[in-house]
């Protein structure tokens, strides 16, 4: 067993009742209640969802409403040069730098 391994604790799955081991840090954060993802899904499937939960889900799917000023700023930011144009300019600039900055091979003189 490695010396750096985190301490583990034995737990019982809330869905199937199976005993399993998990790290203690997961228990401190409120986790370590289920032995597998499958058990989490089965457990949550039968739980009724509250009205507040359904509202939060719909907010997440529709997104935060944006003001007209915010929408205008977004559209203005997209009017600039495309990524490919910017990339072409960068490549051209770097090629010029490479042409003027490249080193001469050793052993050869320039004035031959």
N, C-alpha and C positions, 0 to 999 in steps of 0.2 A: 504494500500500500504506500502511495506517495505521501511525503511529509506535507505537501502543500494542499492536500485534498480537504475540502470543506466538511465540517461535521454534518452528519446525516441524522435524520429522525424517522421513526416508524409512524406511519399514518394509516388510517382506514378510509377507503374510498366511500364517498357519500352515495354513490349510485349503486355499485355492485357489492360493496362490503369487503372487497379484496384488500389485504394488507400490503403496503408498498413502502419503499423508502424514498425520502426526498431531502433536499438540503434545508437546513434550519433557517437560512435566510429567506427562503420562499415562504415558510410558515410565518415569519415575522411580518412579511408584506401582505399576508392574507391569502396566499396561495397554498398549494399542497393539499387540496381537498379531493382531487380526483386522480385516479391512477393513469388515465389516458384521455386523449382528446375525444375519443368515441364516447366515453362515459360522461364527459362534459356536455356533449351534444344531446345525449339521451336524457340527461338530467334537466337541461334547460328547455327541451322540447315540450315538456308537460307543464312548465311554469306559465301561468297567465301573465300577460304583459299589461302593465298599468297604462293609464292614459298619458301620464307624463313621459313614460318611456317611448310610447308611440310618437309623441310630439317631437322628442329629441331625435328620433330616427328620421322623421320627415325633414327636420331642419338640416340634418347632416346631408341628406340627399339633394335638397334644393339649394343649399348654400346660403351665405349671408347676403341680404339685400344690399345693393350698391346704389349710392347716390348718383345723380346725373353728372356731377363734377368728377366723381371717381371713374365713371364710364368714359367720360371725355378724355381723362388723363390716360386711361388704358389704350384707347383708340389712337391717341397721338403718339404713344410710345411705340406702337406697331407700325407707324408710317415711315420709320427710318429705313436705312439700307438693309437688305436681307442678309442673312448669315453668310450665304455664299459670296456675296459681294465683299463683305468684310474680310472673309477668309482669303479671297483672291488678293485683296490689297496687302494683307499680312504676308502672304507667300511672295508677292512681288517685292515687298520691302526687304524681306529676309534674303532673297536671291541677290539683290543689289549689295547688301551687307557682305554676303559670302564672297561675292566677286572681288570686292575691294579689300577684304580682310583676310583672304586665304594666304597661308604661308607657303613660301617656296620650298621645294624639296631640298633636303640637306645634300651637300656635296656639289651642288650646281651653283654657279654664279649667275647673276642677272645679266651681266654685260658680255655674254658670249656671242 
